[in-house]
Amino acid sequence: MSLPAEMAELEQIPAEVDARLAAVADLDELAEIDSAYLGKKSALTAAKKQLGRIDPEQRKAAGRAVNEIRAGIEAAIAVTRDRLSAAARAAQLEAERLDLTETRERIRRGSYHLVTQARDRLEDVFVGMGFTVAEGPEVETAWYNFEALNIPEWHPARGSFDTIFVNLGEPEQVMLRSHTSPVQIRTMETTEPPIYIVAPGRTFRTDTADATHLPAFNQIEGLVIDRGITMGDLAGTIDSFVHAFFGGEVKTRLRPSYFPFTEPSAEFDISRPDGSWLELGGCGMVHPNVLRNCGIDPDEWQGFAFGFGIDRLAVMRYQLDDIRELVNNDVRFLRQF
Ligand code: FA5
């Protein structure tokens, strides 16, 4: 290197810089090194000023030598800056990384309410048996809730439904439906037989809540209208459904009963593990008056209907002591299922 004697110490600088760059910790320290060796107060900047004072013969070679040293240091600092920047970026990404797997494991999974689970399962079982699912409104007129179902105004059966009325004034009597049977009428009015439907939904009565009653509860209605339907088809359908829903151990029985919209009528019970019976719902052969009210000829078409409580079914399926557990909304209780 062609440096005059008074600048000889500049030759040490590249090695010194290399040693410091090898040990540099971060970009801040690199900036300090940059300023110390290339800045205004650095030996190299001072050397440039000295060039004017040295022998013109040597000046050119000395200038080139100083520039080479400077360029070498600049290049080494640039390489180190790239390396440190890449490392800093990687560290930042690592620090800001979202561990999605970890978050997912920490979230507590919710579940459907017991009644919703029972209702979904009921729909699955009946759809598997060839039924379709129908719906109707929760607020009904007397025609759908009672009259079309062969319960005229004077009929004592109206009393047994403990109806909650909605006061909308004349001319129509309006009420919260006290059972899902109005959906039978709505379906028969609009659908040509053969009909195979189930209609789950909320129902309301002035019943006081106790271990087996709720004022707002859920029923599922079933309606079959076809040619040559008998009570045997009804009994077989209930039996198949109960087996599909509960498994083979649960037995069913029909007891003679009375509903104005079916003739003959029955109530059906299912066996509890302790051998006692739980009343699940009512059923029967659709009354000819009901068919006629919907414009269906009872000489050509026959059918059966049933309606039972979904909440009671959930009580049985999940072995609860009290139906009110379903509406207390105690999350510790609901979480178990
Ligand atoms: C009816 O509601 C008839 N519509 C059933 C029917 C349909 C008969 C089609 C014939 C043909 P019932 O009032 O018995 O019947 O009620 C049927 C079921 O609903 C009861 O067996 C019970 O499981 C359930 N249920 C009735 N009241 C309540 C209540 N307050 N809380 C919980 N479940 C109830």
Boltz pocket constraint, residues with backbone or C-beta under 6 A from the ligand:
constraints:
  - pocket:
      binder: B
      contacts: [[A, 160], [A, 178], [A, 179], [A, 180], [A, 181], [A, 205], [A, 207], [A, 212], [A, 213], [A, 214], [A, 215], [A, 217], [A, 218], [A, 219], [A, 222], [A, 259], [A, 262], [A, 266], [A, 279], [A, 280], [A, 281], [A, 282], [A, 283], [A, 284], [A, 305], [A, 306], [A, 307], [A, 308], [A, 309], [A, 310], [A, 311], [A, 312]]
      max_distance: 6.0
